[in-house]
Structure formats: C-alpha cells, structure tokens
Amino acid sequence: MELPVVLTPGEDGWVVAECPIIPGCVSQGRTRDEALANIRDAILLCLETREAEGWELPGEYEEALNELLS
C-alpha cells in the first residue's frame, strides 16, 4: 500500500512528516530518512488502531500534484 507523505522543515530544524489522509498522523526526525522511518511507524500504528478509533482510509484518493504544477 502506498500512502502520501508530506515532508516540511520544522521551526526547530527537524523534518516534520505527515500522512494527510490519516487524521493526526504526524511525526518528525532529525533527517529526512529518520522522519520517513518515524512516519512509517506512525502510519502502521494508526492503521492498527483505525477500527477502534472509528475512521477508515478514503476508498479512493489521487495525487493531483502534477496537475497543480502544470
């Protein structure tokens, strides 16, 4: 399964990683690689608890970045 992840620089110099289709799924790391590893763990935990939390992944989503940059 592939899910979108957004990386942004944090105010403290760390890299913030967020999965925008999972409510509240945010992590960070000192480096890009660390942030990606941490968000992967966060995504897995969110997916494990999604039924108990009462939410589901959207049935369909699309990446429209290419359309926005054209």
KATAMO-V181800 format. One record per pair of residues at least 4 apart in sequence whose C-alpha atoms are under 7 Angstrom apart, sorted by the first residue. I is the first residue (numbers start at 0). J is the second residue. Records with the same first field share a line. If there is no record, write none. Layout:
# KATAMO-V181800
I=J  J
This chain:
# KATAMO-V181800
3=18  19
4=16  17  18  19
5=16  17  18
6=14  15  16  17
7=14  15  16
8=12  13  14  15
9=13  14  15
13=27  28  29  30
14=27  28  29  30  31  34
15=26  27  28  34
16=25  26  27  34  35  38
17=24  25  26  38
18=24  25
20=56
21=56
24=41  42
25=38
26=34  37  38  41
27=34  37
28=33  34  37
29=33  34
30=34
31=35
32=36
33=37
34=38
35=39
36=40
37=41
38=42
39=43
40=44
41=45
42=46
43=47
44=48
45=49
48=52
49=53  54  55
50=54
63=67
64=68
65=69
